[in-house]
Amino acid sequence: MKKTAAGVFSYREVLQWGTSVLMTQKIQDAAVDAWLLLEYVTGIDRTHYFLKMQEICPDEMENRYRELIGRRAQHVPLQYLTGVQEFMGYSFRVNDQVLIPRGDTELLVLEAEKKIRPGARVLDMCTGSGCIIISLAKRCSISAFAADISEGALAVARENAAALQAEAEFIKSDLFENIEGAYDCIVSNPPYIASGEIPRLMPEVRDYEPLTALDGKADGLYFYRRIAAGAKRFLKPEGWLLCEIGFDQGAEVASLFRKEGYTEIEIKKDLAGLPRVVTGRRR
Ligand code: GLN
């Protein structure tokens, strides 16, 4: 599609152009992303698209679409362009200050729910967008607390809590440094990629998601060590610790939990059948 004159291309032509650009740049799910960006720019849903696809796409929308396709072609994640990601059926705002919530992390929320009693005090360590603690606060009756080292992440998490009308206290803290009080449950999806693996990640993740949300230092287990050791001081007796893990970290994280004296240690599998959550209980 060449730029000849203003407003001469139909929605259909614009979408075909976007799809072909993303395909040429080898973007995964090129057709889906091209469509979602068109929907985002025009506000036209799938049904209306089929009714209107032969109509001319207004020039300013076409220009906006070209700009977004250009950024997606450079591997900027779709969610940083549209500013949203669904998680547990809620719509979370995201930007480049936070990890984009992953479907796999829903298992952590579901497993935490099994441990949580009404009125429980729950702490989410390394909250990022706040997706875990906000989902728990919406679905269970809890006192919700969440910590992150990043001001930028906390700003996003607070905005999400307000937009979703969830009550939660957000604390700027390097791990447990500024944490007070005692909790019935501590949940965490900490950074867990070994530093040496990061260059091999897909460019969307490696070049655009915050490194501090990914990097688990030399062996990827740094934060599990710190959290397993630190959480003991803030869990009530019989309180639960639940961490999301990488698919190949189950045995190592379980053994870290054991070394720190936790009991009832279990490794839970995700929908793909891969180890995804480790649970343990303070004696
Ligand atoms: N807890 C947030 C999430 O699961 C952020 C995780 C992180 O930054 N590693 O999306």
Boltz pocket constraint, residues with backbone or C-beta under 6 A from the ligand:
constraints:
  - pocket:
      binder: B
      contacts: [[A, 99], [A, 100], [A, 101], [A, 102], [A, 105], [A, 125], [A, 126], [A, 127], [A, 128], [A, 129], [A, 130], [A, 131], [A, 132], [A, 188], [A, 189], [A, 190], [A, 191], [A, 192], [A, 212], [A, 213], [A, 214]]
      max_distance: 6.0
